[in-house]
Amino acid sequence: MKIPITTSRRRFIKAAGAAIAGPYLLTNAALGQGNRPPASDRIVMATIGCGGQGRGDMGGFMGHPEVQMVAVCDPVTAHREQARAAVNRRYNNNDCRAYNDFREVLARPDIDAVLIATPDHWHAIITIEACKHGKDVYCEKPESLTVREGRAMVEAVRRYGRVFSGGSQRVLGDYGNGDVPRMIWSGGIGTPREAFVSCGGPPSDCNLPELPVPAGVDWEMWLGPAPWRGFHPQLINFNFRPYREYSGWQMTDWGAHRFGAALFATQHHLTGPTRIHVPGPEHRLLTFEFADGFKMYHGGSGNITYVGTEGQWPGNHRRPDRLADMPHYKGRGGIFGDFLHCVRTRERCFRDVEIAHRACTVCHLGNIAYALNRSLRWDPVREEIIGDEEASRRLDRPKREPWTL
């Protein structure tokens, strides 16, 4: 048995001996009670990244009776202690372990799956390490910070045979519970020709003033692979997203949801554009052009507007007698339930890593085009920018030592 990093072998042997010496009791919790399965049938999980979104997702997972949350991890003491307290309240015990370093969590052999809700610049490294350690992964969106990170995540999930779900709940849950894409797949607007996606703009460089690091914050660990800079409290309180060092701002935040939804509804979720046109005399909006002629725009009224050969949504569209089945989706209870179902069956999730990567790639390419203020040619098969070395260098970025993919 592999011993967790934080447990010395002497303490482990002593604890094991005490357990053997005492009576072996099967508790109601171990056997299962009500709709809670016995311990042998539960999915043991840990939460890595315990800010507001992480604690919210964690609560969602604990709402599924087959989940046993046993550990939380965050370099901000207040965040991880809030999460630990929430877990202990849920199970009415004090068993949840709290960690500062995600590597200690991944070293635990009893953990089946991890929820990753760290800042975006950590997603790829922790996902890949989790795969190497035999853990299944639910990772919040945007799943990657760069295009190359996303492809490395896909390769790790496939190489190590892991189950992965991206955390874009709104692709399924907030757009008519799937009825909109099902209507479009059923021919409700004819052949989709355009989609207008509203999601906010690109990031800027972080120029926040440097302040003293307060007690209870491991600033070095929070930064991890990101460039070194001094502490600012805004960054540890979910306000890191506007800054390119850690995220892609609204293009990758809401863009992962809405571009992802548009790609899925128009059945372009396993490919990518061939051209990205910046706004100018020929293109009013940032435009993603696909090989089959479909165009997706960054802008427009509302969240997403679909235009087809026989109507549009919202607006004038046909109501099919029967909606097409929802592809990929399994289980129950949204994408949390879908993920848990796939952990058991080893199927691919509704938001499989390839689908999540393709959605993020569109967002990253849009940010590159905005940053350089020029149009791009993209090969969605080779995942290469054609004929533009400067733009190509932005498909990835260096990481601060000792962190690598």
ABEGO torsion letter per residue (X at the ends): XBBBAABBAAAAAAAAAAAAABBBBBBAAAAEBEABBBAAABBBBBBBGABAAAAAAAAAAAABAABBBABBBBABAAAAAAAAAAAAAAAGBAABBBBABAAAAAABAABABBBBABBAAAAAAAAAAAAAAGBBBBBBOBABABAAAAAAAAAAAAAAGBBBBBABAAAAAABGGGAAAAAAAAGAAEBBABBBBBAEBBBBBBABBBBBBBBGBBAAAAAEABBBBBBBAAAAAGAAAABAAABAEAAABAAAAAAAAAAAAAGAAABBBABBBBBEAABABBBBBBAAGBBBBBEEBEABBBBBAAEBOBEBBBBBABBBBBBGBBEBGEAAAAAAAAAAAGBBBABBAAAAAAAAAAAAAAAAAAAAGBBBBBBAAAGBBBGBAAAAAAABBBBBOABBX
